[in-house]
Structure formats: C-alpha cells, structure tokens
Amino acid sequence: MTDLRDDEDFAALLAAAGDVPVVIDFWAPWCVPCKTMTPLAEALAVDFAESTHFVKVDIDAAPELAARFGVRGVPTFLRLENGSETARLTGLTTRTRLAALFEGDAA
C-alpha cells in the first residue's frame, strides 16, 4: 500500500501501474467513516493485490490531489484505468460494492 502526497507521487504511480487499474482511497485522520472503512479497504487491497494497485491519499496532507479529483467528502474511493476515472464511491459502503470497485464492476 502506498501513500500519495503530491502530483509527483501520482505521476510515478501511474507510470509504475501501466495497464493495471488503481484504486485510490481518499481519507482523513479525523474522519470516523474513514476509520470504519480502512480495515475493509485494506483487506480488499490484499485480496486484489495481483490485479489492482491500492493507494491512500490523506486529504489534509495532499489537498491538491483531493482537489484534482473533485473529492468533496471522505471516504471517497476512485478506480482509475489508464489514468482515467472509471468508478467512484463516496461515504460508507458495503464490502460487495467496494469489491465491485476493485473488480471494475462498479458504476
């Protein structure tokens, strides 16, 4: 699991990811729903480690990245394929919906 801090980190991630999808977890240390979702997201990251990169972005430490992706609430989970957003989930969600995001089946 990687923590992104800025556009440089993000560019390096995309270069390293290549054709592999990326799931980004935008969170904040003060966010109670984020703390609830963290164990679930991290478990799914392990389950999908061979097919999906998983990274976390602390919106307080990297506000530019949060703004770049239009994150207005946390937690927000994004799926990127070839650098473009293909799915988004915001707020508390179920394991099934979050797993679908990792699998590429979320809308």
C-alpha positions in Angstrom: 0.0 0.0 0.0 1.3 3.4 -0.9 0.5 6.9 0.4 0.4 9.6 -2.2 1.4 13.1 -1.2 1.5 15.1 -4.4 1.3 15.2 -8.2 4.8 13.8 -8.5 3.9 10.8 -6.4 0.8 10.4 -8.5 2.7 10.6 -11.8 5.2 8.0 -10.5 2.3 5.7 -9.5 0.7 5.9 -13.0 4.0 5.2 -14.7 4.6 2.2 -12.4 1.0 0.9 -12.8 1.0 0.8 -16.5 -2.2 -1.0 -17.6 -3.0 -2.2 -14.0 -6.0 -0.4 -12.5 -5.5 1.8 -9.5 -7.9 2.2 -6.5 -7.4 5.4 -4.5 -8.7 5.8 -1.0 -9.1 9.5 -0.2 -9.4 9.7 3.6 -8.6 12.0 6.6 -7.4 11.1 10.1 -10.3 12.9 11.7 -12.9 11.1 9.6 -14.8 8.4 11.6 -16.4 6.8 8.5 -12.8 6.5 7.1 -11.7 4.7 10.2 -14.6 2.3 9.7 -13.8 1.6 6.0 -10.0 1.3 6.4 -9.9 -2.4 7.5 -12.3 -3.4 4.7 -10.4 -1.4 2.0 -7.0 -2.8 3.2 -8.4 -6.4 3.2 -9.7 -6.0 -0.3 -6.3 -4.5 -1.4 -4.7 -7.7 -0.2 -7.3 -9.8 -2.0 -6.9 -7.9 -5.3 -3.1 -7.3 -5.0 -2.3 -9.2 -8.1 -4.8 -7.3 -10.3 -5.2 -3.8 -8.8 -2.9 -1.2 -7.2 -4.2 0.3 -4.0 -3.1 3.7 -2.7 -4.3 6.0 0.1 -4.4 9.8 0.0 -4.7 11.8 3.2 -6.7 14.8 2.0 -5.2 17.0 4.7 -1.6 16.1 3.7 -2.4 16.2 -0.1 -5.1 18.7 -0.7 -4.0 19.3 -4.3 -4.7 15.7 -5.2 -8.1 15.8 -3.5 -9.0 18.9 -5.4 -7.6 17.5 -8.7 -10.1 14.6 -8.4 -13.0 16.7 -7.1 -13.2 14.9 -3.7 -15.8 16.7 -1.7 -16.4 14.1 1.0 -14.5 11.3 2.6 -14.0 8.5 2.4 -14.0 8.5 -1.4 -12.8 5.6 -3.4 -11.8 6.0 -7.1 -10.9 3.4 -9.7 -8.6 4.6 -12.4 -7.8 2.7 -15.6 -5.0 4.1 -17.8 -5.1 7.2 -15.7 -8.8 7.9 -16.2 -11.5 7.6 -13.5 -13.9 4.7 -14.3 -15.8 4.5 -11.0 -16.3 6.3 -7.7 -17.8 5.5 -4.3 -18.2 8.1 -1.5 -19.1 7.5 2.1 -19.7 4.3 4.0 -20.4 1.4 1.7 -20.7 -2.4 1.7 -18.0 -4.9 1.1 -19.9 -6.0 -2.0 -19.9 -2.5 -3.5 -16.3 -1.8 -2.6 -15.2 -5.2 -4.0 -17.1 -4.4 -7.2 -15.0 -1.2 -7.5 -11.8 -3.2 -7.1 -13.1 -5.7 -9.7 -14.1 -3.0 -12.2 -17.8 -3.7 -11.9 -18.8 -0.6 -10.0 -20.6 2.2 -11.8 
